[in-house]
Amino acid sequence: MKRSSALSGLVLLACLCFFAVPCAAGDEKKPEVRDGKIYLPENNMPRVPLERLNLDFPKEMPKELLDMKGNIYRGELEGTSTTKGLKKKLSQVTYLVLSGYLPETKEAVMYFVWERGHDGRPSQGRMKGIFNPEGETVLSTISRTGMPIEYRLYFLKDGKLRINTNSGFSAEYSPVGKLP
């Protein structure tokens, strides 16, 4: 009888410990904004000085862009790359922040941070394009190698975004942080 009572006590204690300890898988690290910079949780990401964002939000902004204002979005661009005839699946962590809107030209400006570029180093830059509330908004930028890159931005439900690139990569973005 003592043995079954002790065993029941151990099982109860083990269950209590299991549920009392937070699950590490659910503890996603979030970006931090301090000292005038955005610190992204991945070790190989650059710090983003807030003044580099050049935040410019006029009163007359489309609702979709207003909903993005002040959010930091995270996604993983995934796709297949072909090098020397070999196909290879690639994935890289990327972050997006709406940095402005120009009502005269209807241009949306995004700040984009990525884990590694063609040269293997993390980087950051701006992309912009005419906002299209009816469908895709094509944002473009020029890579370090001088190659034009297009990003097709789609607004999804629940505040999420989707980007498809002209090179076949795509990602779904969710808000993971806020700007001050």
N, C-alpha and C positions, 0 to 999 in steps of 0.2 A: 504494500500500500504506500509506504514511504517512497519507494522507487518510482511509482507512477505519478505521485504528487510532485516529486522533484523533477521528473521528466516534463510534466505539464508546465511547471514553473519555468523551466529552461526554454520550452517552446514559446511560451507567452513572452518571455524576456527577449528572445530572438525576433519575434514579430514586432514588438515595440521598437526595438533598435532599428529594424529594417525600415519601418515607416517614419521614424523620427529623423533619420539621416536624409538630407536632401539628395535627390538624384543628380549626379554630375552631368548626365546627358541633357537634362532640362535646363541646366545653368549655362545658357549661351552668353558669351561675353558681348557687351554692348560698346559702341563707340563712346568715348568720353570727350567732352569739350572743356578744356581748362587752359589757362595761360595763353589765351588767344589762339589756340590750335585745336584741331580735331585729331584725337589719338584713336586710330582704328585698332581693333583687338588683335588682328593677325600680326605676327612678328615681322613679316617682310613687307609691310605697307608703309608708305611715306606718311609723315605728319602733314596735315593740311593747315597752313596758317589761314585764319578766318578772313584776313584782309585780301587774300588771293581770290576769294569767292566773288568779290565785287557785287554783293547783294543789291539788287535794284528791282523793287516791286512797286509798280504804279498801281493806282486805285482801280483802273479799268483792266483787270486780268480775267481771263476765262476761269470758270469754276474749277475745272480739272487742275489747272495750274495753282489756283488758290489753295486747293486741298493738299498740294505737294509742298507748299511754302513752309520752310522751317524743318522739314523732315530729312533725315539721312536714310537712304535706301541701300539695301545690300542684296546682291544676287551673285550667282555663279554662272558666268558665260561658259557654255559647253558646246562643243562641236568636234568636227573631225578635220584634221590637218593632213595634207599629203606632202611628204618630203621625200624626194628621191624615189618616188613610186610607192612608198609605204604609207598606208593610212594609219593615223594615230589619233585616238580620242584624247582631247584636251579639255581641261576645266580650269578656270581661274576666277578668284574672288574679285568682285568689282563693287564699287560704291557710287551712288549718284546723289547729287544735291542740286535742286533747282536754284540757279543763282540769279536769274533775271528774266524779264519779259519786256520787249520793246513794242508798245501798242501801235506805233506808226507803221512798223513793218510786219507786225504779228509774229516776231521771232521769239522763240523760247531759247533760253541759254541754260545749259546744264554743266555742272562741274563733275568730272568723271575721274575716278581713281581706280587703278587696276593693279593687280598683283605682279604681273610681269608682262612686258611687251616683247617685241621681236628680239630685242637685245638681252632678254632675260631679267631685266631690272624692273622694279616697280616704278610706276609713273603716275602722272596726273595731268589733266588738261581740260580744255573747254570744248564743248560741241554745241552747235546751234542750228536751228532750222525753223521754217515757218510752221507755226502751230496749226494743226488741222483737227478741229473738234469732231469731224465726221468719221475719221478713221486713223490711219497711221500718220504720225508726224515724223518726217525724215530729218534727223539731226546729222550733221556731218562735221568732220574734223580732218586734219592732215596729220599722218603719222610722222615720226622722226625721220623715216626714210623717204618722206615726201609723197607717200601713197595716200590718196583720198579714201576715207573710211566712212561708210554710211551706217547709221543706226536707226532702225525703224521703231519708234516708240508707240506703244499701245497702252491705253488706260483700261485696267481690269476692274473687277468688283473688289470690294473690301479694301480700297486704297492701294492695291497692288499695281505694278507696272510690268510690262513685258518689252524686251528689246530683242530684235532680230538684226543681225549684221549682214552686210553685203557679202561677207565671206562664209556665211552658213552657220555662224554661232548664234546662240540665243540664251536668254536668261529671264527668269521671273524675279522681280524685285519686291521686297517687303520693307516697310518702314522699321528701322531698328534703333533710331535715336532722334533727338531733337537738337536744333541749334538754339543758342540762348536768345 
